[in-house]
Amino acid sequence: MGSGRGGAADGAAMAPDHDSGGVKEKVERVSKAPQFVQARRALHLSWQVGVFVVGLAVVVAGIIMLPLPGPGWVVIFGGMAIWATEFVWARLVLRWTKLKVTEAAQKALDPAVRRRNIILTSVGVTICAVLLLAYLSKYGFEMPWNVQR
């Protein structure tokens, strides 16, 4: 039987080749459910529904956290990781996301991009400082809602 995680040797189904950035790879359709759950179709379907519902709850919580304080994107990717334990499509989305995040990180480390970002940040901070100084010179340390016209 093997380790209980399945594999090509013990009859795990394989999804078709997936092309991720020019590299063909096989995606295993391996459930992380315990062996006794996998052996019973109705129980395994219930397991997958449960995994989907839990993953959906985590993803929705992450979406709610996007405009609110909290690690929204981290929670969303956590929900996707929960789904990836049972669903090939979620595994493929996570691989694609990791590829794009890696590309973005490499691009952000490019010296020309870093220099541009530093210049834009400096200009933004300078504009904010000038506006703050103009406000303070006109109204002093008075809160905007307390300023008498």
SULNORWO-V587819 format. One record per backbone hydrogen bond with DSSP energy under -1.0 kcal/mol. CO is the residue of the C=O (numbers start at 1). NH is the residue of the N-H. If there is no record, write none. Layout:
CO/NH ; CO/NH
This chain:
7/12 ; 8/11 ; 13/29 ; 18/25 ; 23/20 ; 25/18 ; 27/15 ; 28/30 ; 34/38 ; 35/39 ; 40/44 ; 41/45 ; 42/46 ; 43/47 ; 44/48 ; 45/49 ; 46/50 ; 47/51 ; 48/52 ; 49/53 ; 50/54 ; 51/55 ; 52/56 ; 53/57 ; 54/58 ; 55/59 ; 56/60 ; 57/61 ; 58/62 ; 59/63 ; 60/64 ; 61/65 ; 70/72 ; 71/75 ; 72/76 ; 73/77 ; 74/78 ; 75/79 ; 76/80 ; 77/81 ; 78/82 ; 79/83 ; 80/84 ; 82/85 ; 83/86 ; 83/87 ; 85/32 ; 87/91 ; 88/92 ; 89/93 ; 90/94 ; 91/95 ; 92/96 ; 93/97 ; 94/98 ; 95/99 ; 96/100 ; 97/101 ; 98/102 ; 99/103 ; 100/104 ; 101/105 ; 102/106 ; 103/107 ; 104/108 ; 105/109 ; 107/110 ; 110/114 ; 111/115 ; 112/116 ; 113/117 ; 114/118 ; 115/119 ; 116/120 ; 117/121 ; 118/122 ; 119/123 ; 120/124 ; 121/125 ; 122/126 ; 123/127 ; 124/128 ; 125/129 ; 126/130 ; 127/131 ; 128/132 ; 129/133 ; 130/134 ; 131/135 ; 132/136 ; 133/137 ; 134/138 ; 135/139 ; 136/140 ; 143/146
